[in-house]
């Protein structure tokens, strides 16, 4: 299994990032494809538009948000594609645009995939 790293889109890409995947549903404002140095855009694994719109980035509600998002991931066939990518690359960096580095969907996605891997 890969090491899964997390990085904001506004941080510079470096070689140590390995395989870089944008995990946001929407393209980040002000960012070009060239600047992000992405290997893939996996918008299908991002939270649904409905969940994204109700999530108000309030840490108090993060656990509830995470549970709903994990339920979405349980039903999402794109998770299998992502697991295959993780098997192929020793280091994978999930790139996201959220300002909150501790309470965001990339954190939940990483945790979810690690849980899937250990099953």
ROZAKOL-392467 format. One record per residue (C-alpha): residue in three letters; y, x, z. Coordinates in nm, 2 decimals, always signed. Example, Ala and Ser with C-alpha at 12.3 -4.5 7.8 and 13.67 -1.06 7.14 Angstrom:
% residues 2
{resn:ALA py:-0.45 px:+1.23 pz:+0.78}
{resn:SER py:-0.11 px:+1.37 pz:+0.71}
This chain:
% residues 119
{resn:UNK py:+0.00 px:+0.00 pz:+0.00}
{resn:UNK py:+0.35 px:+0.11 pz:-0.07}
{resn:UNK py:+0.62 px:+0.20 pz:+0.17}
{resn:UNK py:+0.87 px:-0.09 pz:+0.13}
{resn:UNK py:+1.23 px:+0.01 pz:+0.18}
{resn:UNK py:+1.54 px:-0.21 pz:+0.19}
{resn:UNK py:+1.88 px:-0.13 pz:+0.04}
{resn:UNK py:+2.20 px:-0.31 pz:-0.03}
{resn:UNK py:+2.31 px:-0.32 pz:-0.39}
{resn:UNK py:+2.63 px:-0.16 pz:-0.29}
{resn:UNK py:+2.46 px:+0.16 pz:-0.17}
{resn:UNK py:+2.40 px:+0.43 pz:-0.43}
{resn:UNK py:+2.06 px:+0.46 pz:-0.59}
{resn:UNK py:+1.87 px:+0.78 pz:-0.52}
{resn:UNK py:+1.55 px:+0.93 pz:-0.65}
{resn:UNK py:+1.38 px:+0.87 pz:-0.31}
{resn:UNK py:+1.42 px:+0.50 pz:-0.36}
{resn:UNK py:+1.11 px:+0.50 pz:-0.58}
{resn:UNK py:+1.06 px:+0.18 pz:-0.78}
{resn:UNK py:+1.37 px:-0.04 pz:-0.73}
{resn:UNK py:+1.34 px:-0.42 pz:-0.74}
{resn:UNK py:+1.63 px:-0.66 pz:-0.71}
{resn:UNK py:+1.50 px:-0.95 pz:-0.50}
{resn:UNK py:+1.81 px:-1.18 pz:-0.52}
{resn:UNK py:+1.80 px:-1.50 pz:-0.72}
{resn:UNK py:+2.16 px:-1.44 pz:-0.85}
{resn:UNK py:+2.29 px:-1.13 pz:-1.01}
{resn:UNK py:+2.52 px:-0.94 pz:-0.76}
{resn:UNK py:+2.89 px:-0.97 pz:-0.83}
{resn:UNK py:+3.06 px:-0.67 pz:-0.98}
{resn:UNK py:+2.73 px:-0.48 pz:-1.04}
{resn:UNK py:+2.62 px:-0.35 pz:-1.38}
{resn:UNK py:+2.26 px:-0.29 pz:-1.48}
{resn:UNK py:+2.34 px:+0.07 pz:-1.53}
{resn:UNK py:+2.49 px:+0.11 pz:-1.18}
{resn:UNK py:+2.19 px:-0.05 pz:-1.00}
{resn:UNK py:+1.92 px:+0.16 pz:-1.17}
{resn:UNK py:+1.67 px:-0.12 pz:-1.13}
{resn:UNK py:+1.31 px:-0.11 pz:-1.25}
{resn:UNK py:+1.27 px:-0.49 pz:-1.21}
{resn:UNK py:+1.45 px:-0.81 pz:-1.12}
{resn:UNK py:+1.21 px:-1.03 pz:-0.92}
{resn:UNK py:+1.43 px:-1.34 pz:-0.89}
{resn:UNK py:+1.12 px:-1.56 pz:-0.87}
{resn:UNK py:+1.04 px:-1.43 pz:-0.52}
{resn:UNK py:+1.39 px:-1.50 pz:-0.39}
{resn:UNK py:+1.45 px:-1.80 pz:-0.17}
{resn:UNK py:+1.48 px:-2.13 pz:-0.36}
{resn:UNK py:+1.83 px:-2.24 pz:-0.45}
{resn:UNK py:+1.80 px:-2.52 pz:-0.20}
{resn:UNK py:+1.72 px:-2.28 pz:+0.09}
{resn:UNK py:+1.98 px:-2.03 pz:-0.03}
{resn:UNK py:+2.25 px:-2.30 pz:-0.01}
{resn:UNK py:+2.16 px:-2.43 pz:+0.34}
{resn:UNK py:+2.12 px:-2.08 pz:+0.49}
{resn:UNK py:+2.46 px:-2.00 pz:+0.64}
{resn:UNK py:+2.38 px:-1.65 pz:+0.74}
{resn:UNK py:+2.39 px:-1.74 pz:+1.10}
{resn:UNK py:+2.16 px:-1.51 pz:+1.31}
{resn:UNK py:+2.10 px:-1.80 pz:+1.55}
{resn:UNK py:+1.91 px:-1.99 pz:+1.27}
{resn:UNK py:+1.74 px:-1.69 pz:+1.12}
{resn:UNK py:+1.39 px:-1.75 pz:+1.26}
{resn:UNK py:+1.39 px:-2.11 pz:+1.12}
{resn:UNK py:+1.52 px:-1.98 pz:+0.78}
{resn:UNK py:+1.24 px:-1.71 pz:+0.78}
{resn:UNK py:+0.97 px:-1.97 pz:+0.85}
{resn:UNK py:+1.09 px:-2.19 pz:+0.56}
{resn:UNK py:+1.11 px:-1.90 pz:+0.33}
{resn:UNK py:+0.76 px:-1.78 pz:+0.42}
{resn:UNK py:+0.63 px:-2.13 pz:+0.35}
{resn:UNK py:+0.79 px:-2.10 pz:+0.00}
{resn:UNK py:+0.63 px:-1.77 pz:-0.05}
{resn:UNK py:+0.29 px:-1.91 pz:+0.04}
{resn:UNK py:+0.32 px:-2.14 pz:-0.26}
{resn:UNK py:+0.48 px:-1.88 pz:-0.49}
{resn:UNK py:+0.26 px:-1.73 pz:-0.76}
{resn:UNK py:+0.51 px:-1.45 pz:-0.82}
{resn:UNK py:+0.40 px:-1.30 pz:-0.48}
{resn:UNK py:+0.08 px:-1.18 pz:-0.65}
{resn:UNK py:+0.27 px:-1.00 pz:-0.91}
{resn:UNK py:+0.48 px:-0.83 pz:-0.65}
{resn:UNK py:+0.16 px:-0.73 pz:-0.45}
{resn:UNK py:+0.03 px:-0.56 pz:-0.77}
{resn:UNK py:+0.35 px:-0.37 pz:-0.81}
{resn:UNK py:+0.32 px:-0.25 pz:-0.45}
{resn:UNK py:-0.03 px:-0.12 pz:-0.52}
{resn:UNK py:+0.10 px:+0.08 pz:-0.82}
{resn:UNK py:+0.40 px:+0.26 pz:-0.66}
{resn:UNK py:+0.40 px:+0.47 pz:-0.34}
{resn:UNK py:+0.76 px:+0.38 pz:-0.26}
{resn:UNK py:+0.93 px:+0.05 pz:-0.35}
{resn:UNK py:+1.28 px:-0.04 pz:-0.26}
{resn:UNK py:+1.39 px:-0.40 pz:-0.24}
{resn:UNK py:+1.75 px:-0.42 pz:-0.34}
{resn:UNK py:+1.96 px:-0.71 pz:-0.21}
{resn:UNK py:+2.32 px:-0.82 pz:-0.18}
{resn:UNK py:+2.34 px:-0.97 pz:+0.17}
{resn:UNK py:+2.60 px:-0.82 pz:+0.40}
{resn:UNK py:+2.37 px:-0.87 pz:+0.70}
{resn:UNK py:+2.12 px:-0.59 pz:+0.70}
{resn:UNK py:+1.90 px:-0.73 pz:+0.98}
{resn:UNK py:+1.89 px:-1.10 pz:+0.89}
{resn:UNK py:+1.84 px:-1.16 pz:+0.52}
{resn:UNK py:+1.57 px:-1.27 pz:+0.28}
{resn:UNK py:+1.47 px:-0.91 pz:+0.19}
{resn:UNK py:+1.37 px:-0.85 pz:+0.55}
{resn:UNK py:+1.16 px:-1.16 pz:+0.55}
{resn:UNK py:+1.00 px:-1.08 pz:+0.22}
{resn:UNK py:+0.91 px:-0.73 pz:+0.33}
{resn:UNK py:+0.75 px:-0.86 pz:+0.65}
{resn:UNK py:+0.57 px:-1.13 pz:+0.46}
{resn:UNK py:+0.42 px:-0.88 pz:+0.21}
{resn:UNK py:+0.31 px:-0.65 pz:+0.49}
{resn:UNK py:+0.14 px:-0.94 pz:+0.66}
{resn:UNK py:-0.04 px:-1.03 pz:+0.33}
{resn:UNK py:-0.15 px:-0.68 pz:+0.28}
{resn:UNK py:-0.32 px:-0.66 pz:+0.63}
{resn:UNK py:-0.51 px:-0.98 pz:+0.58}
